[in-house]
Amino acid sequence: MSEIRFKELKPLLSDLLEPDMRVFWSYFLLATLLSWASLGFLLHRANSLRFDLVFCCVFFASVICVYHAVTFTHELAHLDQRRFGSFFWAWNILVGGLFAIPAFIYGDNHLDHHSRKYGTSLDPEYINFKKAPTLGLIEFLGMNLFLPYLGILRFCLLTPVSYLHSRLRRLVLREASFMGMKSRFARRISEDASELKSWSLQEMVTFVYLWALVLFVLAGRLHWSAIVVWASIITCVGGVNGIRALAVTHKYFSLGDAPIPWDEHIAECVEIEERGLSTLLFCPVGTQYHMTHHIFPSIPFHHLPEARRRLSPHFEKDSFYHANVRKGVVDGLRRFLQGIYSR
């Protein structure tokens, strides 16, 4: 099915393109409230070194809640910041800054993943795992162990230092302001002055949060284990998201650096159609519908189930749109591993 054919299907979904901000705000605020509450409880327990069963249960719940709140960064990449600025800044202030992932380190990088750069070395969210499966998996999942501490280094130290010289500032923005699948990626730097100002403001929010955490520990108001708890949540969230990305996004078979034809790009995407408890927990904010999202990336997450329902009858039963559906995260991960290790 060609890109032209996909465009012909677009009128079927014309009423699904506008985000319902009531859904956005409700979901986001609930996940954020639970994230803050659970994190506060954990830090209180850590302060008195009470690492019991209750702590472990709340820690698990906190990871899931933070994961749901953090995943909104994907929707922010597709939202018009000029129209939805209040939501954009609420997310950055309540979630992005607190967990050292301001929106700018993901946003436009993600849009490259939807372009002709998909599957090439210029795609920040694509790794050819088939080339070196074990090493690729170790590097991809293992880097989550260092993310929170690199976040402290990036926003507590490199942020203020980067303003000492314009060349140093560009180096930090290009080489140390990226979140994606690859452990290292030289990102594009916007030439838009207003966008650069937004980046700086997001940095400042994150700078204040992280220095507040560090200073509270240094002043004795929090036990040093508070930083470990905070970092462990980020590491676990990154790990869960990484497993979800391997199981329910793409097959990761692309070889070489030539742009992939549109048909092959879409045919390489996978998704989960059914909504079970595990899917609701581990595929937040519509991430289970990854193939449908790649076909029509402008559709907001809450309309993706309906988009899937409308599109399904227009594809043959043996087409990729039905063949690439996984039963769940476990099935998706199993088939991913079979794929990358098969000869």
Backbone torsions as a table, in degrees:
resi	resn	phi	psi	omega
1	MET	NA	125.4	-174.3
2	SER	-82.9	167.8	177.1
3	GLU	-61.4	-33.6	178.2
4	ILE	-62.2	-41.5	179.2
5	ARG	-62.3	-39.5	178.0
6	PHE	-62.3	-40.8	179.9
7	LYS	-64.7	-31.6	177.8
8	GLU	-66.9	-26.6	179.7
9	LEU	-82.2	-13.6	-174.8
10	LYS	-57.4	-38.8	178.8
11	PRO	-57.8	-24.9	177.7
12	LEU	-62.9	-23.2	-171.8
13	LEU	-116.8	12.8	-172.7
14	SER	-60.0	-28.6	-179.2
15	ASP	-86.3	2.5	-178.1
16	LEU	-106.2	5.8	-173.6
17	LEU	-83.7	-20.9	-176.1
18	GLU	-90.7	125.5	178.9
19	PRO	-71.2	140.8	173.5
20	ASP	-91.7	102.9	-173.5
21	MET	-68.9	-17.1	173.9
22	ARG	-65.5	-38.6	177.4
23	VAL	-68.9	-44.7	178.6
24	PHE	-56.8	-53.4	-176.1
25	TRP	-64.0	-43.0	-177.7
26	SER	-62.5	-49.7	-179.4
27	TYR	-62.7	-50.0	-177.4
28	PHE	-60.9	-47.9	-176.9
29	LEU	-67.2	-37.4	177.3
30	LEU	-64.0	-48.5	179.7
31	ALA	-62.5	-39.3	-178.4
32	THR	-70.1	-43.5	177.9
33	LEU	-59.1	-45.6	179.0
34	LEU	-66.8	-33.9	178.0
35	SER	-64.9	-48.3	179.8
36	TRP	-63.5	-44.4	-177.8
37	ALA	-63.8	-45.9	-179.0
38	SER	-68.3	-38.9	178.1
39	LEU	-64.7	-42.3	177.3
40	GLY	-60.2	-42.7	178.2
41	PHE	-61.6	-44.5	-178.2
42	LEU	-65.3	-40.8	179.5
43	LEU	-67.3	-36.0	176.3
44	HIS	-63.6	-44.8	178.3
45	ARG	-65.3	-40.9	-179.8
46	ALA	-64.9	-32.0	179.9
47	ASN	-62.9	-31.8	178.4
48	SER	-104.8	12.8	176.7
49	LEU	55.1	42.0	178.8
50	ARG	-102.0	85.1	-178.0
51	PHE	-102.8	71.1	-175.9
52	ASP	-104.4	-167.3	-178.4
53	LEU	-63.3	-38.6	178.3
54	VAL	-61.1	-42.1	177.8
55	PHE	-58.8	-45.2	-178.1
56	CYS	-63.7	-41.5	-179.7
57	CYS	-65.7	-43.6	179.6
58	VAL	-68.2	-34.3	178.0
59	PHE	-61.2	-46.0	178.1
60	PHE	-60.1	-46.0	179.4
61	ALA	-62.1	-39.0	-179.9
62	SER	-64.0	-41.4	179.1
63	VAL	-59.9	-44.6	-179.4
64	ILE	-65.1	-44.4	-178.8
65	CYS	-65.4	-44.8	178.5
66	VAL	-63.8	-39.9	177.8
67	TYR	-57.9	-44.7	178.8
68	HIS	-66.0	-41.7	-179.6
69	ALA	-68.1	-42.5	-178.0
70	VAL	-66.1	-36.0	-174.8
71	THR	-63.1	-16.0	176.4
72	PHE	-62.8	-15.1	177.3
73	THR	-60.0	-28.0	177.0
74	HIS	-67.6	-42.7	178.5
75	GLU	-67.6	-35.7	178.9
76	LEU	-60.3	-33.7	179.9
77	ALA	-63.0	-26.2	-177.4
78	HIS	-103.9	-4.6	178.5
79	LEU	-89.2	148.2	174.9
80	ASP	-79.1	109.9	-176.8
81	GLN	-60.3	-30.5	-179.4
82	ARG	-68.3	-32.2	-179.8
83	ARG	-87.0	-33.2	-173.9
84	PHE	-120.5	42.1	-176.8
85	GLY	-61.8	-35.2	-178.5
86	SER	-65.2	-40.5	178.2
87	PHE	-68.7	-42.1	179.9
88	PHE	-56.6	-48.1	-176.7
89	TRP	-76.8	-32.0	175.6
90	ALA	-61.2	-42.6	179.0
91	TRP	-64.7	-44.2	-179.0
92	ASN	-64.4	-37.7	-177.5
93	ILE	-76.8	-39.4	-174.9
94	LEU	-91.1	-23.8	-175.7
95	VAL	-126.7	-57.6	-174.0
96	GLY	-55.9	-47.7	-179.4
97	GLY	-67.6	-43.1	-177.2
98	LEU	-62.2	-35.6	-176.8
99	PHE	-107.9	19.0	172.5
100	ALA	59.5	36.2	177.2
101	ILE	-134.9	60.0	178.0
102	PRO	-55.7	152.6	-170.1
103	ALA	-58.6	-31.9	-172.5
104	PHE	-67.7	-20.7	-179.1
105	ILE	-79.3	-3.4	178.9
106	TYR	-121.7	-44.6	-169.8
107	GLY	-37.8	-81.0	-174.0
108	ASP	-69.4	-22.3	173.5
109	ASN	-61.5	-40.8	-179.5
110	HIS	-65.1	-36.6	-179.5
111	LEU	-63.3	-29.2	175.2
112	ASP	-63.0	-30.2	179.5
113	HIS	-66.2	-22.4	180.0
114	HIS	-96.6	3.4	-175.6
115	SER	-100.8	-168.1	177.3
116	ARG	-68.1	-6.5	177.9
117	LYS	-80.9	-7.3	-177.2
118	TYR	-51.3	129.8	175.4
119	GLY	79.6	-2.3	179.7
120	THR	-100.7	-179.9	178.8
121	SER	-67.0	-16.1	178.7
122	LEU	-89.5	0.7	176.7
123	ASP	-92.6	114.2	-176.7
124	PRO	-73.7	-10.9	-175.5
125	GLU	-118.6	35.0	-179.3
126	TYR	-145.2	128.0	175.8
127	ILE	-127.1	135.4	174.9
128	ASN	-83.0	88.4	-177.5
129	PHE	-68.5	-23.3	-177.8
130	LYS	-66.3	-24.4	-177.8
131	LYS	-66.9	-43.0	178.2
132	ALA	-149.8	78.5	-170.3
133	PRO	-54.9	-54.6	-174.1
134	THR	-66.2	-48.1	-179.8
135	LEU	-63.1	-40.8	179.5
136	GLY	-63.1	-42.0	179.9
137	LEU	-67.7	-41.9	179.2
138	ILE	-62.2	-44.7	-179.5
139	GLU	-66.6	-45.0	-176.4
140	PHE	-65.9	-48.3	-178.5
141	LEU	-79.7	-32.3	-177.9
142	GLY	-68.8	-27.3	-177.2
143	MET	-66.7	-16.8	177.6
144	ASN	-64.4	-23.9	178.3
145	LEU	-64.7	-27.0	-174.8
146	PHE	-102.9	-12.8	-173.5
147	LEU	-54.3	-49.9	-177.0
148	PRO	-63.2	-37.3	-178.3
149	TYR	-75.1	-34.3	172.9
150	LEU	-66.1	-32.8	176.4
151	GLY	-63.4	-41.6	177.2
152	ILE	-62.9	-45.7	178.2
153	LEU	-61.1	-45.0	-176.4
154	ARG	-65.1	-47.3	-170.8
155	PHE	-96.1	-24.6	177.1
156	CYS	-82.6	-36.2	-174.4
157	LEU	-111.2	-53.6	-175.1
158	LEU	-68.2	-29.4	179.4
159	THR	-60.3	-55.8	179.8
160	PRO	-67.3	-36.9	-178.7
161	VAL	-65.2	-34.6	-175.7
162	SER	-63.5	-22.6	-179.3
163	TYR	-81.4	-1.0	-179.6
164	LEU	-74.9	-25.7	-177.9
165	HIS	-152.7	137.8	-176.3
166	SER	-61.8	-37.5	-179.6
167	ARG	-68.2	-39.2	177.4
168	LEU	-65.8	-38.4	179.1
169	ARG	-61.0	-45.1	179.6
170	ARG	-66.2	-35.5	178.5
171	LEU	-63.8	-43.8	-180.0
172	VAL	-65.9	-42.2	179.3
173	LEU	-65.9	-37.2	-176.3
174	ARG	-79.1	-41.8	-170.8
175	GLU	-102.8	-16.9	-173.8
176	ALA	-131.2	30.6	-178.1
177	SER	-138.5	53.2	-172.6
178	PHE	-140.0	138.7	172.4
179	MET	-132.2	122.3	-179.2
180	GLY	-171.9	-160.4	-176.9
181	MET	-81.2	-29.2	-175.9
182	LYS	-83.7	143.3	-178.0
183	SER	-71.8	-24.4	177.1
184	ARG	-142.4	135.8	-178.1
185	PHE	-159.0	129.0	177.9
186	ALA	-87.9	108.2	-175.1
187	ARG	-84.4	163.1	172.9
188	ARG	-76.7	146.6	176.1
189	ILE	-108.4	126.8	-179.4
190	SER	-62.9	145.6	175.4
191	GLU	-100.3	1.4	-179.3
192	ASP	-82.3	118.4	-176.4
193	ALA	-61.1	-39.7	-179.8
194	SER	-67.7	-35.0	178.3
195	GLU	-70.3	-39.8	176.9
196	LEU	-63.9	-35.6	176.2
197	LYS	-64.5	-40.4	177.1
198	SER	-62.2	-41.5	177.2
199	TRP	-59.0	-44.8	-178.9
200	SER	-63.2	-41.0	178.9
201	LEU	-64.7	-40.2	177.4
202	GLN	-64.1	-39.5	176.2
203	GLU	-60.4	-42.7	-178.0
204	MET	-64.6	-40.2	177.5
205	VAL	-60.0	-46.9	-179.6
206	THR	-65.8	-41.3	177.7
207	PHE	-56.0	-46.4	-178.7
208	VAL	-64.2	-45.8	179.8
209	TYR	-59.8	-50.6	-173.5
210	LEU	-69.7	-38.6	176.6
211	TRP	-68.6	-32.9	175.8
212	ALA	-61.9	-43.4	178.3
213	LEU	-62.6	-46.3	-179.3
214	VAL	-64.5	-44.4	-177.9
215	LEU	-67.4	-36.5	176.1
216	PHE	-61.7	-37.8	178.3
217	VAL	-70.1	-45.7	-179.5
218	LEU	-63.8	-32.4	-179.6
219	ALA	-82.4	-4.8	179.0
220	GLY	84.3	5.9	178.9
221	ARG	-75.3	-26.8	175.4
222	LEU	-127.7	145.2	175.1
223	HIS	-71.7	151.0	-178.4
224	TRP	-58.2	-23.9	179.7
225	SER	-66.1	-15.8	177.6
226	ALA	-60.6	-39.7	178.4
227	ILE	-66.5	-37.3	178.7
228	VAL	-66.1	-40.5	178.3
229	VAL	-63.1	-48.8	178.8
230	TRP	-57.5	-46.2	-178.8
231	ALA	-66.9	-37.2	-179.2
232	SER	-65.5	-37.5	177.2
233	ILE	-62.4	-45.6	-180.0
234	ILE	-63.1	-42.4	179.3
235	THR	-61.9	-44.9	-179.8
236	CYS	-67.3	-39.8	177.0
237	VAL	-61.1	-44.0	177.6
238	GLY	-62.3	-39.0	179.1
239	GLY	-65.9	-45.6	178.5
240	VAL	-61.9	-45.2	179.6
241	ASN	-64.0	-37.0	178.8
242	GLY	-64.3	-43.2	178.0
243	ILE	-64.6	-42.5	177.2
244	ARG	-60.8	-40.7	-179.5
245	ALA	-64.0	-37.3	179.0
246	LEU	-71.4	-35.4	-173.2
247	ALA	-83.7	-35.1	-168.9
248	VAL	-137.0	50.6	173.0
249	THR	-136.1	-66.9	-176.5
250	HIS	-140.8	170.0	177.2
251	LYS	-86.2	-20.7	177.3
252	TYR	58.5	49.0	-179.7
253	PHE	-106.7	-6.7	-172.0
254	SER	-59.2	134.1	178.2
255	LEU	-117.4	151.9	177.4
256	GLY	77.8	-169.9	-174.8
257	ASP	-126.0	10.3	177.6
258	ALA	-79.8	142.8	178.0
259	PRO	-56.3	140.0	-180.0
260	ILE	-84.4	132.7	175.5
261	PRO	-55.5	149.8	-175.2
262	TRP	-54.5	-43.6	-178.8
263	ASP	-59.2	-44.8	-179.0
264	GLU	-68.7	-37.0	176.9
265	HIS	-56.0	-53.7	-177.1
266	ILE	-68.8	-38.6	-179.1
267	ALA	-67.8	-13.7	179.7
268	GLU	-93.0	-2.6	178.9
269	CYS	-87.9	150.8	177.5
270	VAL	-131.5	165.0	177.2
271	GLU	-161.6	171.3	176.2
272	ILE	-110.3	130.8	-179.0
273	GLU	-92.4	-39.6	-177.2
274	GLU	-80.3	150.3	179.9
275	ARG	-112.4	93.0	173.7
276	GLY	-98.6	179.3	-178.9
277	LEU	-61.8	-43.7	-179.1
278	SER	-63.1	-36.3	178.2
279	THR	-67.1	-42.9	178.8
280	LEU	-62.8	-37.1	-178.4
281	LEU	-76.6	-42.9	-169.5
282	PHE	-106.2	-0.6	174.3
283	CYS	-128.0	67.7	-175.3
284	PRO	-73.5	164.2	172.9
285	VAL	50.5	45.2	173.2
286	GLY	72.6	11.7	-176.1
287	THR	-69.4	-11.2	177.3
288	GLN	-71.5	-20.2	-178.0
289	TYR	-100.3	54.3	-171.8
290	HIS	-70.4	-37.1	179.7
291	MET	-66.3	-46.1	178.1
292	THR	-62.0	-37.4	178.1
293	HIS	-62.8	-39.1	-179.8
294	HIS	-72.4	-29.2	176.9
295	ILE	-69.3	-44.5	179.7
296	PHE	-132.7	79.8	-174.1
297	PRO	-65.3	-15.4	-178.4
298	SER	-82.8	-6.0	179.0
299	ILE	-78.3	123.9	179.5
300	PRO	-66.4	157.1	-169.5
301	PHE	-56.7	-36.0	-174.4
302	HIS	-75.5	-12.0	177.0
303	HIS	-98.6	-4.7	-176.6
304	LEU	-63.9	-38.8	176.6
305	PRO	-59.1	-41.2	178.7
306	GLU	-69.0	-37.5	177.3
307	ALA	-61.8	-43.1	177.6
308	ARG	-59.9	-44.6	-178.8
309	ARG	-61.6	-40.9	-177.9
310	ARG	-74.2	-33.9	-176.6
311	LEU	-78.1	-32.7	-173.2
312	SER	-49.5	-46.6	-177.5
313	PRO	-65.3	-15.0	-176.7
314	HIS	-90.9	4.8	177.8
315	PHE	-121.2	139.1	176.8
316	GLU	-61.2	152.5	-176.3
317	LYS	-63.1	-27.0	179.5
318	ASP	-96.1	10.1	179.8
319	SER	-77.3	165.4	180.0
320	PHE	-59.0	-29.4	-175.6
321	TYR	-64.4	-24.8	176.5
322	HIS	-104.5	-34.6	-178.6
323	ALA	-68.1	-27.8	-176.6
324	ASN	-91.8	14.3	176.2
325	VAL	-84.8	132.3	177.9
326	ARG	-102.1	153.1	-179.3
327	LYS	-73.0	-27.4	-178.6
328	GLY	179.7	-175.9	-178.3
329	VAL	-63.4	-41.7	-179.1
330	VAL	-63.6	-45.6	178.2
331	ASP	-63.3	-41.1	178.8
332	GLY	-63.3	-41.5	179.8
333	LEU	-68.0	-40.7	178.4
334	ARG	-60.5	-46.1	-178.2
335	ARG	-70.8	-32.1	175.1
336	PHE	-63.2	-47.9	-179.2
337	LEU	-64.4	-40.1	176.5
338	GLN	-60.9	-39.4	-178.0
339	GLY	-67.2	-45.1	-174.8
340	ILE	-78.2	-21.6	179.3
341	TYR	-97.3	-5.4	177.9
342	SER	-75.9	150.0	-179.4
343	ARG	-89.2	NA	NA
